[in-house]
Amino acid sequence: MTGGNEVGCRPDQLISPKDVIIDKDRDTLIICDSINKRIVQWPRRNGKNGETIISNVGCCGLAIDDNGSLYIV
C-alpha cells in the first residue's frame, strides 16, 4: 500500500499502523501510525501519499461517529 512496502517516516510510508478506519464521507482511509506518532489520511483510490492530519499523538485505536468526529485511543 505505501512506500513500496518499506517502513519509514516519509508521507508515503508507515512504521507501525495499529488501526485503520474508512471515512465514507471523504472517501479516505484514516490510519493510526503509532511509532511515527501520527494519524494519517489516505485517499481510497489512487493514493500515493498520506496526509498527516494529527501529529505528535500516541494512538492504538480509532473510531469515527455518525457526525464525522474522530476519536483516538
N, CA, C, O and CB atoms as a CASP TS submission, in Angstrom:
PFRMAT TS
TARGET T0000
AUTHOR 0000-0000-0000
METHOD Language model
MODEL 1
PARENT N/A
ATOM      1  N   MET     1       0.806  -1.191   0.000  1.00  0.00           N
ATOM      2  CA  MET     1       0.000   0.000   0.000  1.00  0.00           C
ATOM      3  C   MET     1       0.851   1.257   0.000  1.00  0.00           C
ATOM      4  O   MET     1       0.529   2.217  -0.701  1.00  0.00           O
ATOM      5  CB  MET     1      -0.918  -0.004   1.181  1.00  0.00           C
ATOM      6  N   THR     2       1.925   1.273   0.766  1.00  0.00           N
ATOM      7  CA  THR     2       2.676   2.519   0.912  1.00  0.00           C
ATOM      8  C   THR     2       4.157   2.310   0.691  1.00  0.00           C
ATOM      9  O   THR     2       4.702   1.254   1.015  1.00  0.00           O
ATOM     10  CB  THR     2       2.444   3.118   2.281  1.00  0.00           C
ATOM     11  N   GLY     3       4.803   3.313   0.142  1.00  0.00           N
ATOM     12  CA  GLY     3       6.257   3.378   0.103  1.00  0.00           C
ATOM     13  C   GLY     3       6.961   2.174  -0.465  1.00  0.00           C
ATOM     14  O   GLY     3       8.089   1.890  -0.064  1.00  0.00           O
ATOM     15  N   GLY     4       6.347   1.450  -1.382  1.00  0.00           N
ATOM     16  CA  GLY     4       6.996   0.278  -1.951  1.00  0.00           C
ATOM     17  C   GLY     4       7.249  -0.804  -0.922  1.00  0.00           C
ATOM     18  O   GLY     4       8.246  -1.520  -1.007  1.00  0.00           O
ATOM     19  N   ASN     5       6.357  -0.932   0.050  1.00  0.00           N
ATOM     20  CA  ASN     5       6.444  -1.941   1.106  1.00  0.00           C
ATOM     21  C   ASN     5       7.602  -1.719   2.068  1.00  0.00           C
ATOM     22  O   ASN     5       7.987  -2.643   2.785  1.00  0.00           O
ATOM     23  CB  ASN     5       6.570  -3.299   0.492  1.00  0.00           C
ATOM     24  N   GLU     6       8.155  -0.542   2.100  1.00  0.00           N
ATOM     25  CA  GLU     6       9.212  -0.217   3.056  1.00  0.00           C
ATOM     26  C   GLU     6       8.615   0.572   4.210  1.00  0.00           C
ATOM     27  O   GLU     6       7.671   1.341   4.027  1.00  0.00           O
ATOM     28  CB  GLU     6      10.356   0.583   2.377  1.00  0.00           C
ATOM     29  N   VAL     7       9.166   0.379   5.383  1.00  0.00           N
ATOM     30  CA  VAL     7       8.718   1.165   6.531  1.00  0.00           C
ATOM     31  C   VAL     7       9.501   2.467   6.589  1.00  0.00           C
ATOM     32  O   VAL     7      10.617   2.548   6.077  1.00  0.00           O
ATOM     33  CB  VAL     7       8.885   0.369   7.849  1.00  0.00           C
ATOM     34  N   GLY     8       8.923   3.479   7.208  1.00  0.00           N
ATOM     35  CA  GLY     8       9.626   4.743   7.335  1.00  0.00           C
ATOM     36  C   GLY     8       8.715   5.850   7.807  1.00  0.00           C
ATOM     37  O   GLY     8       7.565   5.616   8.180  1.00  0.00           O
ATOM     38  N   CYS     9       9.245   7.067   7.786  1.00  0.00           N
ATOM     39  CA  CYS     9       8.503   8.214   8.298  1.00  0.00           C
ATOM     40  C   CYS     9       8.134   9.228   7.221  1.00  0.00           C
ATOM     41  O   CYS     9       7.591  10.289   7.531  1.00  0.00           O
ATOM     42  CB  CYS     9       9.302   8.892   9.363  1.00  0.00           C
ATOM     43  N   ARG    10       8.422   8.912   5.961  1.00  0.00           N
ATOM     44  CA  ARG    10       8.005   9.804   4.876  1.00  0.00           C
ATOM     45  C   ARG    10       6.478   9.791   4.750  1.00  0.00           C
ATOM     46  O   ARG    10       5.822   8.896   5.283  1.00  0.00           O
ATOM     47  CB  ARG    10       8.668   9.384   3.531  1.00  0.00           C
ATOM     48  N   PRO    11       5.912  10.775   4.049  1.00  0.00           N
ATOM     49  CA  PRO    11       4.458  10.800   3.871  1.00  0.00           C
ATOM     50  C   PRO    11       3.896   9.571   3.143  1.00  0.00           C
ATOM     51  O   PRO    11       2.710   9.268   3.277  1.00  0.00           O
ATOM     52  CB  PRO    11       4.074  12.038   3.112  1.00  0.00           C
ATOM     53  N   ASP    12       4.727   8.867   2.383  1.00  0.00           N
ATOM     54  CA  ASP    12       4.258   7.677   1.664  1.00  0.00           C
ATOM     55  C   ASP    12       4.607   6.384   2.397  1.00  0.00           C
ATOM     56  O   ASP    12       4.567   5.307   1.802  1.00  0.00           O
ATOM     57  CB  ASP    12       4.853   7.647   0.263  1.00  0.00           C
ATOM     58  N   GLN    13       4.949   6.479   3.681  1.00  0.00           N
ATOM     59  CA  GLN    13       5.357   5.308   4.450  1.00  0.00           C
ATOM     60  C   GLN    13       4.682   5.280   5.823  1.00  0.00           C
ATOM     61  O   GLN    13       4.242   6.301   6.351  1.00  0.00           O
ATOM     62  CB  GLN    13       6.877   5.287   4.613  1.00  0.00           C
ATOM     63  N   LEU    14       4.621   4.073   6.371  1.00  0.00           N
ATOM     64  CA  LEU    14       4.154   3.851   7.739  1.00  0.00           C
ATOM     65  C   LEU    14       5.189   2.990   8.445  1.00  0.00           C
ATOM     66  O   LEU    14       5.930   2.253   7.794  1.00  0.00           O
ATOM     67  CB  LEU    14       2.733   3.173   7.765  1.00  0.00           C
ATOM     68  N   ILE    15       5.248   3.074   9.765  1.00  0.00           N
ATOM     69  CA  ILE    15       6.137   2.186  10.518  1.00  0.00           C
ATOM     70  C   ILE    15       5.329   1.128  11.254  1.00  0.00           C
ATOM     71  O   ILE    15       5.595  -0.067  11.125  1.00  0.00           O
ATOM     72  CB  ILE    15       6.996   2.989  11.515  1.00  0.00           C
ATOM     73  N   SER    16       4.360   1.562  12.010  1.00  0.00           N
ATOM     74  CA  SER    16       3.610   0.615  12.833  1.00  0.00           C
ATOM     75  C   SER    16       2.130   0.981  12.839  1.00  0.00           C
ATOM     76  O   SER    16       1.629   1.518  13.827  1.00  0.00           O
ATOM     77  CB  SER    16       4.163   0.586  14.274  1.00  0.00           C
ATOM     78  N   PRO    17       1.427   0.693  11.742  1.00  0.00           N
ATOM     79  CA  PRO    17      -0.005   1.002  11.720  1.00  0.00           C
ATOM     80  C   PRO    17      -0.756   0.108  12.703  1.00  0.00           C
ATOM     81  O   PRO    17      -0.676  -1.117  12.614  1.00  0.00           O
ATOM     82  CB  PRO    17      -0.577   0.831  10.296  1.00  0.00           C
ATOM     83  N   LYS    18      -1.473   0.705  13.623  1.00  0.00           N
ATOM     84  CA  LYS    18      -2.198  -0.044  14.655  1.00  0.00           C
ATOM     85  C   LYS    18      -3.680  -0.190  14.345  1.00  0.00           C
ATOM     86  O   LYS    18      -4.303  -1.163  14.769  1.00  0.00           O
ATOM     87  CB  LYS    18      -2.031   0.631  15.994  1.00  0.00           C
ATOM     88  N   ASP    19      -4.258   0.761  13.611  1.00  0.00           N
ATOM     89  CA  ASP    19      -5.681   0.700  13.296  1.00  0.00           C
ATOM     90  C   ASP    19      -5.935   1.486  12.023  1.00  0.00           C
ATOM     91  O   ASP    19      -5.199   2.416  11.695  1.00  0.00           O
ATOM     92  CB  ASP    19      -6.541   1.249  14.467  1.00  0.00           C
ATOM     93  N   VAL    20      -6.978   1.105  11.314  1.00  0.00           N
ATOM     94  CA  VAL    20      -7.395   1.828  10.113  1.00  0.00           C
ATOM     95  C   VAL    20      -8.918   1.846  10.080  1.00  0.00           C
ATOM     96  O   VAL    20      -9.573   0.843  10.362  1.00  0.00           O
ATOM     97  CB  VAL    20      -6.807   1.171   8.813  1.00  0.00           C
ATOM     98  N   ILE    21      -9.466   3.004   9.731  1.00  0.00           N
ATOM     99  CA  ILE    21     -10.906   3.129   9.562  1.00  0.00           C
ATOM    100  C   ILE    21     -11.177   3.808   8.227  1.00  0.00           C
ATOM    101  O   ILE    21     -10.303   4.466   7.662  1.00  0.00           O
ATOM    102  CB  ILE    21     -11.547   3.927  10.738  1.00  0.00           C
ATOM    103  N   ILE    22     -12.381   3.641   7.739  1.00  0.00           N
ATOM    104  CA  ILE    22     -12.791   4.269   6.481  1.00  0.00           C
ATOM    105  C   ILE    22     -13.693   5.449   6.809  1.00  0.00           C
ATOM    106  O   ILE    22     -14.690   5.314   7.519  1.00  0.00           O
ATOM    107  CB  ILE    22     -13.521   3.248   5.542  1.00  0.00           C
ATOM    108  N   ASP    23     -13.323   6.606   6.279  1.00  0.00           N
ATOM    109  CA  ASP    23     -14.182   7.784   6.364  1.00  0.00           C
ATOM    110  C   ASP    23     -14.971   7.823   5.063  1.00  0.00           C
ATOM    111  O   ASP    23     -14.463   8.282   4.039  1.00  0.00           O
ATOM    112  CB  ASP    23     -13.349   9.123   6.594  1.00  0.00           C
ATOM    113  N   LYS    24     -16.201   7.347   5.099  1.00  0.00           N
ATOM    114  CA  LYS    24     -17.015   7.244   3.886  1.00  0.00           C
ATOM    115  C   LYS    24     -17.362   8.611   3.311  1.00  0.00           C
ATOM    116  O   LYS    24     -17.474   8.755   2.093  1.00  0.00           O
ATOM    117  CB  LYS    24     -18.291   6.475   4.179  1.00  0.00           C
ATOM    118  N   ASP    25     -17.535   9.622   4.170  1.00  0.00           N
ATOM    119  CA  ASP    25     -17.885  10.959   3.683  1.00  0.00           C
ATOM    120  C   ASP    25     -16.771  11.569   2.846  1.00  0.00           C
ATOM    121  O   ASP    25     -17.039  12.267   1.868  1.00  0.00           O
ATOM    122  CB  ASP    25     -18.207  11.876   4.851  1.00  0.00           C
ATOM    123  N   ARG    26     -15.525  11.309   3.223  1.00  0.00           N
ATOM    124  CA  ARG    26     -14.380  11.875   2.495  1.00  0.00           C
ATOM    125  C   ARG    26     -13.720  10.860   1.569  1.00  0.00           C
ATOM    126  O   ARG    26     -12.775  11.191   0.853  1.00  0.00           O
ATOM    127  CB  ARG    26     -13.351  12.408   3.478  1.00  0.00           C
ATOM    128  N   ASP    27     -14.218   9.623   1.583  1.00  0.00           N
ATOM    129  CA  ASP    27     -13.676   8.521   0.784  1.00  0.00           C
ATOM    130  C   ASP    27     -12.173   8.356   1.026  1.00  0.00           C
ATOM    131  O   ASP    27     -11.375   8.281   0.091  1.00  0.00           O
ATOM    132  CB  ASP    27     -13.948   8.761  -0.713  1.00  0.00           C
ATOM    133  N   THR    28     -11.816   8.301   2.316  1.00  0.00           N
ATOM    134  CA  THR    28     -10.415   8.165   2.706  1.00  0.00           C
ATOM    135  C   THR    28     -10.245   7.061   3.743  1.00  0.00           C
ATOM    136  O   THR    28     -11.200   6.630   4.389  1.00  0.00           O
ATOM    137  CB  THR    28      -9.879   9.493   3.254  1.00  0.00           C
ATOM    138  N   LEU    29      -9.007   6.623   3.878  1.00  0.00           N
ATOM    139  CA  LEU    29      -8.604   5.754   4.972  1.00  0.00           C
ATOM    140  C   LEU    29      -7.926   6.631   6.014  1.00  0.00           C
ATOM    141  O   LEU    29      -7.139   7.512   5.665  1.00  0.00           O
ATOM    142  CB  LEU    29      -7.654   4.598   4.481  1.00  0.00           C
ATOM    143  N   ILE    30      -8.220   6.403   7.277  1.00  0.00           N
ATOM    144  CA  ILE    30      -7.551   7.103   8.366  1.00  0.00           C
ATOM    145  C   ILE    30      -6.782   6.048   9.145  1.00  0.00           C
ATOM    146  O   ILE    30      -7.351   5.055   9.600  1.00  0.00           O
ATOM    147  CB  ILE    30      -8.573   7.887   9.288  1.00  0.00           C
ATOM    148  N   ILE    31      -5.479   6.277   9.293  1.00  0.00           N
ATOM    149  CA  ILE    31      -4.580   5.263   9.842  1.00  0.00           C
ATOM    150  C   ILE    31      -3.858   5.806  11.063  1.00  0.00           C
ATOM    151  O   ILE    31      -3.334   6.920  11.052  1.00  0.00           O
ATOM    152  CB  ILE    31      -3.565   4.802   8.784  1.00  0.00           C
ATOM    153  N   CYS    32      -3.839   5.004  12.112  1.00  0.00           N
ATOM    154  CA  CYS    32      -3.074   5.296  13.321  1.00  0.00           C
ATOM    155  C   CYS    32      -1.679   4.691  13.132  1.00  0.00           C
ATOM    156  O   CYS    32      -1.529   3.469  13.160  1.00  0.00           O
ATOM    157  CB  CYS    32      -3.789   4.722  14.619  1.00  0.00           C
ATOM    158  N   ASP    33      -0.669   5.526  12.942  1.00  0.00           N
ATOM    159  CA  ASP    33       0.719   5.093  12.745  1.00  0.00           C
ATOM    160  C   ASP    33       1.468   5.357  14.054  1.00  0.00           C
ATOM    161  O   ASP    33       2.029   6.434  14.255  1.00  0.00           O
ATOM    162  CB  ASP    33       1.402   5.849  11.524  1.00  0.00           C
ATOM    163  N   SER    34       1.467   4.359  14.934  1.00  0.00           N
ATOM    164  CA  SER    34       1.846   4.598  16.332  1.00  0.00           C
ATOM    165  C   SER    34       3.302   4.993  16.546  1.00  0.00           C
ATOM    166  O   SER    34       3.566   5.915  17.319  1.00  0.00           O
ATOM    167  CB  SER    34       1.567   3.381  17.125  1.00  0.00           C
ATOM    168  N   ILE    35       4.245   4.344  15.903  1.00  0.00           N
ATOM    169  CA  ILE    35       5.654   4.691  16.147  1.00  0.00           C
ATOM    170  C   ILE    35       5.987   6.070  15.586  1.00  0.00           C
ATOM    171  O   ILE    35       6.794   6.795  16.168  1.00  0.00           O
ATOM    172  CB  ILE    35       6.584   3.635  15.523  1.00  0.00           C
ATOM    173  N   ASN    36       5.378   6.438  14.465  1.00  0.00           N
ATOM    174  CA  ASN    36       5.566   7.788  13.929  1.00  0.00           C
ATOM    175  C   ASN    36       4.747   8.832  14.688  1.00  0.00           C
ATOM    176  O   ASN    36       4.852  10.026  14.407  1.00  0.00           O
ATOM    177  CB  ASN    36       5.193   7.817  12.454  1.00  0.00           C
ATOM    178  N   LYS    37       3.936   8.391  15.642  1.00  0.00           N
ATOM    179  CA  LYS    37       3.109   9.279  16.467  1.00  0.00           C
ATOM    180  C   LYS    37       2.294  10.242  15.617  1.00  0.00           C
ATOM    181  O   LYS    37       2.369  11.461  15.772  1.00  0.00           O
ATOM    182  CB  LYS    37       3.984  10.064  17.437  1.00  0.00           C
ATOM    183  N   ARG    38       1.503   9.649  14.701  1.00  0.00           N
ATOM    184  CA  ARG    38       0.686  10.485  13.828  1.00  0.00           C
ATOM    185  C   ARG    38      -0.559   9.723  13.374  1.00  0.00           C
ATOM    186  O   ARG    38      -0.614   8.494  13.393  1.00  0.00           O
ATOM    187  CB  ARG    38       1.503  10.955  12.610  1.00  0.00           C
ATOM    188  N   ILE    39      -1.540  10.502  12.970  1.00  0.00           N
ATOM    189  CA  ILE    39      -2.732   9.987  12.313  1.00  0.00           C
ATOM    190  C   ILE    39      -2.655  10.499  10.881  1.00  0.00           C
ATOM    191  O   ILE    39      -2.551  11.703  10.649  1.00  0.00           O
ATOM    192  CB  ILE    39      -4.077  10.441  13.047  1.00  0.00           C
ATOM    193  N   VAL    40      -2.706   9.581   9.928  1.00  0.00           N
ATOM    194  CA  VAL    40      -2.614   9.966   8.522  1.00  0.00           C
ATOM    195  C   VAL    40      -3.909   9.629   7.801  1.00  0.00           C
ATOM    196  O   VAL    40      -4.642   8.714   8.177  1.00  0.00           O
ATOM    197  CB  VAL    40      -1.422   9.267   7.840  1.00  0.00           C
ATOM    198  N   GLN    41      -4.157  10.389   6.766  1.00  0.00           N
ATOM    199  CA  GLN    41      -5.345  10.191   5.938  1.00  0.00           C
ATOM    200  C   GLN    41      -4.884   9.917   4.513  1.00  0.00           C
ATOM    201  O   GLN    41      -4.071  10.657   3.959  1.00  0.00           O
ATOM    202  CB  GLN    41      -6.301  11.434   5.996  1.00  0.00           C
ATOM    203  N   TRP    42      -5.412   8.843   3.924  1.00  0.00           N
ATOM    204  CA  TRP    42      -5.049   8.447   2.567  1.00  0.00           C
ATOM    205  C   TRP    42      -6.299   8.377   1.706  1.00  0.00           C
ATOM    206  O   TRP    42      -7.329   7.876   2.156  1.00  0.00           O
ATOM    207  CB  TRP    42      -4.311   7.090   2.565  1.00  0.00           C
ATOM    208  N   PRO    43      -6.228   8.870   0.477  1.00  0.00           N
ATOM    209  CA  PRO    43      -7.354   8.655  -0.438  1.00  0.00           C
ATOM    210  C   PRO    43      -7.528   7.157  -0.685  1.00  0.00           C
ATOM    211  O   PRO    43      -6.544   6.427  -0.798  1.00  0.00           O
ATOM    212  CB  PRO    43      -7.131   9.413  -1.785  1.00  0.00           C
ATOM    213  N   ARG    44      -8.776   6.700  -0.768  1.00  0.00           N
ATOM    214  CA  ARG    44      -9.015   5.273  -1.003  1.00  0.00           C
ATOM    215  C   ARG    44      -8.644   4.864  -2.418  1.00  0.00           C
ATOM    216  O   ARG    44      -8.325   3.701  -2.667  1.00  0.00           O
ATOM    217  CB  ARG    44     -10.473   4.932  -0.736  1.00  0.00           C
ATOM    218  N   ARG    45      -8.684   5.797  -3.331  1.00  0.00           N
ATOM    219  CA  ARG    45      -8.347   5.492  -4.725  1.00  0.00           C
ATOM    220  C   ARG    45      -7.151   6.335  -5.156  1.00  0.00           C
ATOM    221  O   ARG    45      -7.114   7.543  -4.925  1.00  0.00           O
ATOM    222  CB  ARG    45      -9.564   5.749  -5.661  1.00  0.00           C
ATOM    223  N   ASN    46      -6.199   5.699  -5.770  1.00  0.00           N
ATOM    224  CA  ASN    46      -5.040   6.390  -6.356  1.00  0.00           C
ATOM    225  C   ASN    46      -4.245   7.208  -5.346  1.00  0.00           C
ATOM    226  O   ASN    46      -3.692   8.251  -5.695  1.00  0.00           O
ATOM    227  CB  ASN    46      -5.499   7.293  -7.468  1.00  0.00           C
ATOM    228  N   GLY    47      -4.183   6.754  -4.119  1.00  0.00           N
ATOM    229  CA  GLY    47      -3.426   7.489  -3.110  1.00  0.00           C
ATOM    230  C   GLY    47      -1.943   7.168  -3.183  1.00  0.00           C
ATOM    231  O   GLY    47      -1.546   6.012  -3.038  1.00  0.00           O
ATOM    232  N   LYS    48      -1.129   8.184  -3.407  1.00  0.00           N
ATOM    233  CA  LYS    48       0.316   7.983  -3.467  1.00  0.00           C
ATOM    234  C   LYS    48       0.999   8.463  -2.199  1.00  0.00           C
ATOM    235  O   LYS    48       2.066   7.967  -1.836  1.00  0.00           O
ATOM    236  CB  LYS    48       0.899   8.701  -4.671  1.00  0.00           C
ATOM    237  N   ASN    49       0.391   9.419  -1.531  1.00  0.00           N
ATOM    238  CA  ASN    49       0.939   9.946  -0.281  1.00  0.00           C
ATOM    239  C   ASN    49      -0.180  10.142   0.718  1.00  0.00           C
ATOM    240  O   ASN    49      -1.302  10.512   0.371  1.00  0.00           O
ATOM    241  CB  ASN    49       1.692  11.273  -0.517  1.00  0.00           C
ATOM    242  N   GLY    50       0.159   9.883   1.968  1.00  0.00           N
ATOM    243  CA  GLY    50      -0.779  10.191   3.030  1.00  0.00           C
ATOM    244  C   GLY    50      -0.579  11.620   3.487  1.00  0.00           C
ATOM    245  O   GLY    50       0.469  12.223   3.256  1.00  0.00           O
ATOM    246  N   GLU    51      -1.586  12.144   4.130  1.00  0.00           N
ATOM    247  CA  GLU    51      -1.510  13.484   4.708  1.00  0.00           C
ATOM    248  C   GLU    51      -1.629  13.339   6.221  1.00  0.00           C
ATOM    249  O   GLU    51      -2.581  12.738   6.718  1.00  0.00           O
ATOM    250  CB  GLU    51      -2.634  14.431   4.132  1.00  0.00           C
ATOM    251  N   THR    52      -0.672  13.884   6.943  1.00  0.00           N
ATOM    252  CA  THR    52      -0.753  13.852   8.401  1.00  0.00           C
ATOM    253  C   THR    52      -1.833  14.824   8.840  1.00  0.00           C
ATOM    254  O   THR    52      -1.751  16.024   8.576  1.00  0.00           O
ATOM    255  CB  THR    52       0.620  14.207   9.056  1.00  0.00           C
ATOM    256  N   ILE    53      -2.853  14.292   9.518  1.00  0.00           N
ATOM    257  CA  ILE    53      -3.933  15.160   9.988  1.00  0.00           C
ATOM    258  C   ILE    53      -3.795  15.479  11.474  1.00  0.00           C
ATOM    259  O   ILE    53      -4.337  16.477  11.949  1.00  0.00           O
ATOM    260  CB  ILE    53      -5.285  14.509   9.722  1.00  0.00           C
ATOM    261  N   ILE    54      -3.067  14.628  12.212  1.00  0.00           N
ATOM    262  CA  ILE    54      -2.745  14.899  13.617  1.00  0.00           C
ATOM    263  C   ILE    54      -1.333  14.389  13.855  1.00  0.00           C
ATOM    264  O   ILE    54      -1.031  13.235  13.550  1.00  0.00           O
ATOM    265  CB  ILE    54      -3.781  14.218  14.604  1.00  0.00           C
ATOM    266  N   SER    55      -0.471  15.232  14.395  1.00  0.00           N
ATOM    267  CA  SER    55       0.907  14.809  14.649  1.00  0.00           C
ATOM    268  C   SER    55       1.186  14.799  16.149  1.00  0.00           C
ATOM    269  O   SER    55       0.446  15.373  16.948  1.00  0.00           O
ATOM    270  CB  SER    55       1.905  15.738  13.922  1.00  0.00           C
ATOM    271  N   ASN    56       2.280  14.126  16.501  1.00  0.00           N
ATOM    272  CA  ASN    56       2.748  14.046  17.880  1.00  0.00           C
ATOM    273  C   ASN    56       1.663  13.525  18.830  1.00  0.00           C
ATOM    274  O   ASN    56       1.388  14.113  19.875  1.00  0.00           O
ATOM    275  CB  ASN    56       3.227  15.413  18.344  1.00  0.00           C
ATOM    276  N   VAL    57       1.060  12.404  18.429  1.00  0.00           N
ATOM    277  CA  VAL    57      -0.006  11.814  19.230  1.00  0.00           C
ATOM    278  C   VAL    57       0.221  10.308  19.357  1.00  0.00           C
ATOM    279  O   VAL    57       0.498   9.629  18.369  1.00  0.00           O
ATOM    280  CB  VAL    57      -1.395  12.109  18.603  1.00  0.00           C
ATOM    281  N   GLY    58       0.103   9.802  20.565  1.00  0.00           N
ATOM    282  CA  GLY    58       0.142   8.363  20.764  1.00  0.00           C
ATOM    283  C   GLY    58      -1.214   7.779  20.407  1.00  0.00           C
ATOM    284  O   GLY    58      -2.246   8.375  20.714  1.00  0.00           O
ATOM    285  N   CYS    59      -1.223   6.636  19.772  1.00  0.00           N
ATOM    286  CA  CYS    59      -2.500   6.045  19.378  1.00  0.00           C
ATOM    287  C   CYS    59      -2.383   4.532  19.264  1.00  0.00           C
ATOM    288  O   CYS    59      -1.324   3.990  18.946  1.00  0.00           O
ATOM    289  CB  CYS    59      -2.981   6.639  18.049  1.00  0.00           C
ATOM    290  N   CYS    60      -3.496   3.871  19.532  1.00  0.00           N
ATOM    291  CA  CYS    60      -3.572   2.429  19.295  1.00  0.00           C
ATOM    292  C   CYS    60      -4.910   2.050  18.681  1.00  0.00           C
ATOM    293  O   CYS    60      -5.108   0.904  18.277  1.00  0.00           O
ATOM    294  CB  CYS    60      -3.356   1.658  20.599  1.00  0.00           C
ATOM    295  N   GLY    61      -5.831   3.011  18.608  1.00  0.00           N
ATOM    296  CA  GLY    61      -7.126   2.727  18.015  1.00  0.00           C
ATOM    297  C   GLY    61      -7.825   3.994  17.567  1.00  0.00           C
ATOM    298  O   GLY    61      -7.532   5.089  18.046  1.00  0.00           O
ATOM    299  N   LEU    62      -8.767   3.824  16.626  1.00  0.00           N
ATOM    300  CA  LEU    62      -9.509   4.941  16.057  1.00  0.00           C
ATOM    301  C   LEU    62     -10.986   4.589  15.966  1.00  0.00           C
ATOM    302  O   LEU    62     -11.355   3.418  15.866  1.00  0.00           O
ATOM    303  CB  LEU    62      -8.956   5.315  14.671  1.00  0.00           C
ATOM    304  N   ALA    63     -11.822   5.611  16.001  1.00  0.00           N
ATOM    305  CA  ALA    63     -13.252   5.449  15.755  1.00  0.00           C
ATOM    306  C   ALA    63     -13.770   6.755  15.172  1.00  0.00           C
ATOM    307  O   ALA    63     -13.214   7.824  15.424  1.00  0.00           O
ATOM    308  CB  ALA    63     -14.027   5.064  17.069  1.00  0.00           C
ATOM    309  N   ILE    64     -14.825   6.658  14.400  1.00  0.00           N
ATOM    310  CA  ILE    64     -15.466   7.841  13.841  1.00  0.00           C
ATOM    311  C   ILE    64     -16.966   7.679  14.055  1.00  0.00           C
ATOM    312  O   ILE    64     -17.520   6.605  13.820  1.00  0.00           O
ATOM    313  CB  ILE    64     -15.115   8.033  12.315  1.00  0.00           C
ATOM    314  N   ASP    65     -17.623   8.755  14.505  1.00  0.00           N
ATOM    315  CA  ASP    65     -19.057   8.648  14.767  1.00  0.00           C
ATOM    316  C   ASP    65     -19.866   9.127  13.564  1.00  0.00           C
ATOM    317  O   ASP    65     -19.304   9.522  12.542  1.00  0.00           O
ATOM    318  CB  ASP    65     -19.437   9.458  16.016  1.00  0.00           C
ATOM    319  N   ASP    66     -21.180   9.088  13.697  1.00  0.00           N
ATOM    320  CA  ASP    66     -22.076   9.455  12.596  1.00  0.00           C
ATOM    321  C   ASP    66     -21.968  10.920  12.203  1.00  0.00           C
ATOM    322  O   ASP    66     -22.362  11.294  11.098  1.00  0.00           O
ATOM    323  CB  ASP    66     -23.499   9.144  12.970  1.00  0.00           C
ATOM    324  N   ASN    67     -21.441  11.755  13.093  1.00  0.00           N
ATOM    325  CA  ASN    67     -21.258  13.173  12.789  1.00  0.00           C
ATOM    326  C   ASN    67     -19.900  13.464  12.161  1.00  0.00           C
ATOM    327  O   ASN    67     -19.616  14.609  11.810  1.00  0.00           O
ATOM    328  CB  ASN    67     -21.420  13.995  14.047  1.00  0.00           C
ATOM    329  N   GLY    68     -19.056  12.439  12.014  1.00  0.00           N
ATOM    330  CA  GLY    68     -17.738  12.619  11.430  1.00  0.00           C
ATOM    331  C   GLY    68     -16.659  12.979  12.431  1.00  0.00           C
ATOM    332  O   GLY    68     -15.533  13.288  12.039  1.00  0.00           O
ATOM    333  N   SER    69     -16.978  12.945  13.720  1.00  0.00           N
ATOM    334  CA  SER    69     -15.973  13.231  14.751  1.00  0.00           C
ATOM    335  C   SER    69     -15.045  12.035  14.896  1.00  0.00           C
ATOM    336  O   SER    69     -15.492  10.890  14.967  1.00  0.00           O
ATOM    337  CB  SER    69     -16.646  13.568  16.112  1.00  0.00           C
ATOM    338  N   LEU    70     -13.754  12.314  14.940  1.00  0.00           N
ATOM    339  CA  LEU    70     -12.731  11.281  15.051  1.00  0.00           C
ATOM    340  C   LEU    70     -12.322  11.128  16.511  1.00  0.00           C
ATOM    341  O   LEU    70     -12.067  12.114  17.202  1.00  0.00           O
ATOM    342  CB  LEU    70     -11.503  11.620  14.169  1.00  0.00           C
ATOM    343  N   TYR    71     -12.262   9.866  16.977  1.00  0.00           N
ATOM    344  CA  TYR    71     -11.847   9.562  18.343  1.00  0.00           C
ATOM    345  C   TYR    71     -10.575   8.733  18.291  1.00  0.00           C
ATOM    346  O   TYR    71     -10.471   7.784  17.515  1.00  0.00           O
ATOM    347  CB  TYR    71     -12.967   8.812  19.121  1.00  0.00           C
ATOM    348  N   ILE    72      -9.605   9.100  19.128  1.00  0.00           N
ATOM    349  CA  ILE    72      -8.302   8.442  19.159  1.00  0.00           C
ATOM    350  C   ILE    72      -8.109   7.807  20.525  1.00  0.00           C
ATOM    351  O   ILE    72      -8.321   8.445  21.557  1.00  0.00           O
ATOM    352  CB  ILE    72      -7.153   9.445  18.845  1.00  0.00           C
ATOM    353  N   VAL    73      -7.708   6.551  20.520  1.00  0.00           N
ATOM    354  CA  VAL    73      -7.467   5.822  21.768  1.00  0.00           C
ATOM    355  C   VAL    73      -5.976   5.604  21.911  1.00  0.00           C
ATOM    356  O   VAL    73      -5.531   5.008  22.892  1.00  0.00           O
ATOM    357  CB  VAL    73      -8.234   4.461  21.798  1.00  0.00           C
TER
END
